[in-house]
Amino acid sequence: MRWNALLAVPVLLVAGVACGSAAPKAVPNVTGLDLRAAEARLDARGIDHSVEGGGTFGIVLRSNWQVCEQVPTAGAKATEVTLVVERACSRVPPFRATVVPDVEYETLTEAQDELLDAGLGWEVEADGVVLVPSNWEVCDQYPGPGEWGDSVELYVERDCFDW
């Protein structure tokens, strides 16, 4: 009997690891997007989602519904997001002013991913043609980290050593 109990512990541990829950991930900003696009963005991140709203007849064509609110908000870590939808959200623009994250000294690819997650747009200023974003480094940004904005200017170089 004692050996059976000892053998059961590793089996339970292995089963628990195999069936473990997904780790929370940074939630991207999907407010203002149509429901189809919002769900695609969350699916790409591996974040589950549920939908509230949809009117009397429910949601037939997902692209005809707009995400007016999301819980939790962009930037929070979560495994599931609730999307509140309406036919049109006149009060919610696609990109709202938000606190700008610090992306200086990150690769351009990492910076773009982080800004996308925060729901921010961006423009890239470079002394050359950016063909492979991961080969470029963000040397400066405007607005700066912690400031409010809806778009960020990224000043990139191959290497920020001279900055």
Buried (B, 14 or more C-beta within 10 A) or exposed (E): EEEEEEEEEEEEEEEEEEEEEEEEBBBBBBBBBBBBBBBBBBEEEEBEBEBEBBEEEEBEEBEEBBBBBBBEBBBEEBEBBBBBBBEEBEEBEBBBBBEBBEBBEBBBEBBBBBBBBBBBEBEBEBEEEBEEBEEBBBBBBBBEEEEEBBBBEBBBBEEBEEE
